[in-house]
Amino acid sequence: MSDSQVLPLEAGSRSELLSTRNVFAIQVLSLAASAWKMDESIGLEARTLTMNARLLQVFKGPDRPAVDFRVSLPQRREDALTISDFHGFWSHREVEVGRQYIAFSNGAGNDPAAWMEDSVMVELAPATPATAAEIALAVDVERRFAPVNSREKAVEVLKTLFANRDTVSGLFGRYACARLSTQYEAYEDPLQAGLMRVVMTDGSTESLRESLIEYLYDESAEHEPSQDKAIKLAQRFIAWARQPEAATMLDRLIDVHLYNLIFPPDEPALPVGKVVPASVDRTALQKIFASHLSPRSSELIAWLTTKP
């Protein structure tokens, strides 16, 4: 099996490496756009962007050599100054001649032009050696450990994640979490601890940290945790919130992750004395939450000041 055929298609996966049919790198050779004209049938201005491109590498999908190809891409807009709705994938993407991109697509067949049609494109990102390397890492993990059907394999995936934390992004993070999810219920606490170790260790990339926090929050929400489990995860998120490296993530960490854990729907708030037992820690958290003021952070500050 070639590298491009190792990653399976798993519709609905949190990982774009698994949920899309094709992952491939291209270089834009030339672009030619027709004039914008009003299309009365849709009430929008429309044009065609003709792209000549070179298929550089297929990371997932039919194994085929590099080839030059041409594709005509539809673009639509209200007018030159207005974008108020989604009008198709290529209506909201800008590409540059000479640049390389990695595309994620659900196109069928083995024609790269068909893979880039408006209706099947999922994502387009700048191609870098680092991105290619983390896709190769995912392929290697898939080949060696999938299916992740034991604690031992889950540990190996965690070890790989930790060892590469300073080079991989959320792209590999979401893949790793998708693979770990099969063991989440069986080993919830050690998996949480292992993933939070990656988040909190120096050198982890911001994108990776964000992907792991989102995964842990989503898993918690999906499994409707007991109060004790919600307290444990909230404590782990609070420990991260107190680190200087968390500064760029605090808005969502406070307003979404911590707020929804501490104030579960249709249930009493988690007891502040169990989540944050020490008064000195509650005081420190108030200052952190106050630096990111919002209606929800204000509620959390009020919660911190209630009598334990």
N, C-alpha and C positions, 0 to 999 in steps of 0.2 A: 504494500500500500504506500503510495507516494505521500509526501507531507501534506499536499493539498487535499487529500482525501481522509485525513485522520480525524479532523474535528467533525462530529456528527451534526445533523440538522435537528435542533430541538426547539420547536415552535413554542413561543411564550417564555423562553429562558430569560433570566435577568442579564445574561451575557450576550452581547451582540456577536461574539465569536461563535456562539452556539445557535442563536436564534435566526441568523441569516444564512441564506443558501450559498452566497458567494462573497469572498473577501479577496480583493485583488488590488494591485498597485498599478497606476497609470502615470504617464507623463503627458501633459497637454502640449501638443506640437503647434497648433494654430487654432484660432477662434475667428469666426465670421458671423456677425449678427445682422439679421434683416432689420428694416425700420419698424418701429412700433406703429401699429395700426389698430384702430378700434374694431373689435369683433362684436358686432351687434348681437350675435346669438348668445353671447355670454355676458355682455355688458362690461367687458374689460378690454384694455389694450393688450395686444399680443404680438409676439415676434418669435422667430426661430433662431436659436443659437447653434451654429454648425461647428462641431469640434472635431478636429483631427487629433488623434491620440495614439499613444503607443502602450500596449499592454506590457508591463514590465515583469510582473510576477503574480502567480495565483497562489494565495495562501490557503484558500478553501474553495472547492468547486472542481469542475472538470480540469484535469491536468493537461495543460496545453502550453506550447512555447510562446515566446514573445511575438507580437504581431502588431502592425499598424492598422488602425481602423478609423472609420468616420461615423459619427452619430449626430442626428439632428434632435435638438432638445427644445421643447416648448417652454416659453416664459410668458407669464401674464402679470398684469398689474392694474390697479385702478388708474393711476397716472404717475408722472415722474416723481411726485412728492409724497404719494400715499401708499402705504401698505397696511391694510387693516384686517386682512384675513389670509388664510393659507390657500394658495393657488396652484399647488403642485410643487414637487421637490425642487426642480430646477428654477422655479420662479424666485427662490429665496437663497440661492447659492451663487457666490462669485468665484470664478476660477481664473487663473492667470497663465498665460503662455509661458512654457518652460518649467513650470512647477510640477512637482510630483505629488500625487494624492493616493490615499488608500480609501477604497470604496467598499461599502457594505450593501449588498443587494439581494433581492429574492427572485432575480430573473432565472428563467429556465434555459436549458440548452447550453451550448458552449460558445456562443457568439458574444464577445465582450460588448458589442454595440447594444445587443438586446439586454445585457445585464444593467446598462446605464439608462434604460428607458425611465421616463418620469414616474410611471406607476409602480415600479419595482425597487427603485432606489430607497435606501434606508438612511445611510449616513455617508458623509464624505469628510475626510480629515487630511491635513498635510502629512505626507509620508516622510518619515525620518528613519535613520538607522536604528534609533531606540525603539520605535514602534515595531519595526520589522523584527527586532530582537525579542520583544515581549510576545509577539505572535508566535515566533519560533519556540519560545519557552512554554507557551500554552500547548503547542503541538507535542512537545517533549513530555509534558506532564500527562497529557491525554494518552499518549502511547504507553507510558510507564505505569500509570496509576488508575486510569479509568477502567471499569466503574469504581468509584470510591465507595466500597462496600464494607469497609472495616475501619476500626479505630486506627490501626497501623497505617493504612493508606491516607487517612485524614491527617495524621501527624506528618506524613511525608509532604503533603500539599502545604501544610502550615510552615514546615521547615523551608520549603522552596520559596514561599511568599516572604518569609522573614529574611532569607538570604539575599533576595533580590529587591528588597523594599526601597532601596535608594535609586533604582533605575526603572522600575515598572510603574505604570500609571493605573488609573481605574479600569483600563481595558483588560489588563491581566487580573486586577483585583476582582472584577465582576465575574470573570471566568472561574477564578479560584473559589469564589463564594458559591457559584452555581454548583461546582463539584462538591464542596463541603456540605451543601444543604441536605444531601441525602443522609448525613450522619448528625444533623443538627439536634433533632429531638433526643437521640440516644446519648449525645455527649454535649449537651447545651452549655453547661458551665465551663468545661475545659476549652471548648471551641471559642466561647466568648472571651475567655482569658487570653487565649492564644492570639486571636484577632486584635484585641485591645493592646496586646504587647507590641504588635506591628504598628498600630496607630501611634502609640506613645513613645516608641524608641526613636532616638535621634536619627535623622537621615531619611526617614520614610517620605516619599513624595506626597504632596498635598492631594493630588488627584487620587492616589491610592488610599490615603486616609479617609477621604470623603466617601469612596466606594464602600469601604469596610463599615463605617458608621451607618451608612444607609442600609446596608445588608442586615446588620444586627437589629436596627430599628424595625425594618420590614418583617424580619422573622418574628420578632417579639409581637408586633401587631397582628400578624397572621395567626399566631398560636394562642392569643389571648392569655397572657401569662398570669399566674397567681400573683398575689401581692408581694410575696417574698421574692419571686423572680423579677418582678417589675422594680422592686427596691434595689436588687443587685445590679440590674442594668443601669438604672438611674445613677447609682453610685459610680459605676464605671464611666458613664458619660460625664458626670460632674468632675471626676478626677482628670479627665481629658480637658474639660472646659477651663480648669485652673492652670493649664500649661500655657506658656507664652505662644507656643507653636499653633495653638488652637484659635488664635485671634481672628484669622480670616474665615473661620467656619462658624463663629459664635452665633451669628444671626439665626441660621437654620437650626443649629444645635439647641439654642434656647427656645425659639418660637415653635419648633416642630417636635424635635426628639424629646427634649426634657419636658416640655409643657404637656405633651400627650401621654407621656409615661406617668407624670406626677398627677395629672388630672384626667384619669380614665373616664370615658363617656358613661354617664348614668351610674357612676360609682363615687364614693367619697375620695377625696384627695389622699395620696399616700401620706402617712404620718411623718411630719417633718423630723421628729425626734429619731425615727428609725432610718430615714434616708440620710440625714446630716446630724449625727448625734451631738457634735461639739459646737458650742455657741460661737467659738472663734472661727470655725469653718463657715457657719451660717453668715457671719458678718462679712467674711471675705467674699462669699458668693453674692451677697447683696451688691457689693461694689462692682463685681463683674457684670451682673445682670443690669445694673444701672448704667453701665457704659454702652449698652445696646438697648436703649429704651424702646419699648413697644407696648401695646396693651397686654400682650401675653407676658412679657418680662416683668411688667408691673404686677401682674397677678402672682408671678413666682416670687417677687420680692415680698409681697404681702404674706404669702405662704411661709416664707423664711422667718417672718417676724411673729408668727403665731406661736402660742405657748406649746412646747413639746408635750 
